[in-house]
Amino acid sequence: MDWVTVVSSIFTLAGAALLVAAGRQFIRTRAFLRNSASAVGIVIALTEDRGGDEISYFPRVTFKTPSGNDITFQSGMGSSSQARSIGDSVAVRYQPDQPQAAEIDAFMTLWGLTLLFGGLGVVFLFVGVGILTGVLAV
């Protein structure tokens, strides 16, 4: 077995694994949306996360459930710019039986990880299979 076959096999397996991860994330997000309730929240803080030279800002949001409970959570999706400001109103999705399991109701916040895994999976799989089958020359 030569190095080209080994590397292309690794790319193929990595692509397949990323597509499986994308599928699992899709199912989780779809289940979250199906079982979630909506609310309007307010951004109360922007938490900085410094990773080397980069800074990411993660919105901290508070909202009220229909039963009157105040819930505060930090979004799992940050950005390198302060896309949201303190005091901004945001749509929120949360699990009624577990309101701390909440997220900002925005496309990239909910589906970004699925798109990332799926996109990388397609590229890795295409390159790996392409080299294995001879469609892509090395």
matplotlib code that plots the C-alpha trace (Angstrom):
import matplotlib.pyplot as plt

x = [0.0, 1.5, 1.2, -1.3, -3.7, -3.2, -3.7, -6.8, -8.3, -7.8, -9.5, -12.4, -12.8, -12.6, -15.2, -17.5, -17.1, -17.8, -21.0, -22.1, -21.5, -23.4, -26.3, -26.3, -26.2, -29.1, -31.2, -30.4, -31.2, -34.4, -35.5, -34.6, -36.7, -39.6, -39.8, -38.9, -40.9, -40.2, -39.5, -38.0, -34.8, -32.5, -28.7, -27.3, -23.6, -21.0, -18.6, -15.1, -13.2, -9.5, -8.0, -4.5, -4.7, -8.5, -11.3, -14.8, -17.9, -20.6, -24.0, -25.4, -29.2, -32.0, -35.6, -38.8, -40.8, -44.6, -44.5, -42.6, -39.1, -36.2, -33.7, -30.2, -27.9, -24.8, -25.1, -22.9, -22.2, -19.9, -18.5, -15.3, -17.2, -19.7, -22.6, -25.1, -25.1, -26.1, -29.8, -30.6, -33.8, -33.3, -35.6, -34.9, -35.8, -35.8, -36.9, -40.1, -39.1, -35.5, -35.5, -31.7, -31.3, -31.8, -30.3, -30.7, -33.2, -31.0, -30.1, -26.3, -26.6, -28.9, -27.6, -24.0, -22.4, -24.4, -23.3, -19.7, -19.5, -21.5, -19.4, -16.1, -17.4, -18.4, -15.0, -12.9, -15.0, -14.8, -11.1, -10.5, -12.8, -11.6, -8.0, -8.8, -10.8, -8.3, -10.7, -8.3, -4.7, -2.0]
y = [0.0, 3.3, 6.6, 8.0, 5.2, 5.6, 9.4, 9.2, 6.4, 8.6, 11.5, 9.2, 8.0, 11.5, 12.7, 9.8, 10.5, 14.2, 13.4, 11.1, 13.9, 16.3, 13.8, 13.4, 17.2, 17.7, 15.2, 16.9, 20.3, 19.2, 17.5, 20.6, 22.8, 20.4, 20.3, 23.8, 26.9, 30.5, 33.6, 37.0, 37.6, 40.5, 40.4, 41.3, 40.8, 39.8, 37.3, 37.5, 34.4, 35.0, 32.3, 33.4, 36.6, 36.2, 37.4, 35.9, 37.4, 35.2, 36.8, 36.2, 36.4, 36.5, 35.7, 34.9, 31.7, 31.7, 30.6, 33.8, 32.2, 34.3, 32.2, 33.3, 31.4, 32.0, 31.3, 28.5, 30.6, 33.5, 35.9, 37.8, 41.0, 42.3, 41.4, 41.9, 44.7, 44.7, 45.5, 44.0, 42.0, 38.4, 35.5, 32.5, 28.8, 26.7, 23.3, 23.9, 21.1, 22.3, 26.1, 26.4, 24.4, 27.5, 29.1, 32.2, 31.5, 32.4, 30.2, 30.1, 29.6, 26.6, 25.1, 26.3, 23.2, 21.0, 23.0, 23.0, 19.2, 18.6, 20.9, 19.6, 16.0, 16.5, 18.0, 15.4, 12.5, 14.0, 14.4, 10.9, 9.0, 11.1, 10.1, 6.5, 6.2, 8.1, 11.0, 13.4, 13.1, 13.3]
z = [0.0, -1.0, 0.8, -1.7, -0.9, 2.9, 2.8, 0.5, 2.7, 5.7, 3.9, 2.9, 6.5, 7.9, 5.4, 6.3, 10.0, 9.5, 7.6, 10.4, 12.9, 10.6, 10.5, 14.3, 14.8, 12.3, 14.2, 17.6, 16.3, 14.6, 17.9, 19.9, 17.5, 17.5, 21.3, 22.1, 23.1, 22.0, 24.1, 23.7, 25.5, 26.2, 25.8, 29.2, 28.6, 26.1, 27.4, 25.9, 25.0, 24.2, 22.0, 21.1, 19.1, 18.5, 20.7, 20.4, 22.0, 23.3, 24.2, 27.6, 27.4, 29.9, 29.3, 31.2, 30.9, 30.9, 34.5, 35.4, 36.0, 34.9, 32.9, 31.9, 29.5, 27.4, 23.7, 22.3, 19.2, 19.5, 16.9, 16.4, 16.3, 18.7, 16.4, 19.3, 21.8, 25.4, 25.6, 22.2, 22.0, 20.6, 19.8, 22.1, 21.8, 25.0, 26.3, 28.4, 30.9, 31.0, 30.3, 30.9, 27.7, 25.6, 22.5, 20.4, 17.6, 14.6, 11.6, 12.1, 15.9, 15.4, 12.2, 12.0, 13.4, 11.1, 8.1, 9.2, 9.7, 6.5, 4.4, 5.6, 5.3, 1.7, 0.8, 2.6, 1.1, -2.4, -2.2, -0.6, -3.0, -6.0, -5.4, -4.7, -7.9, -10.0, -10.8, -9.0, -10.1, -7.5]

ax = plt.figure().add_subplot(projection="3d")
ax.plot(x, y, z, "-o")
ax.set_aspect("equal")
plt.show()
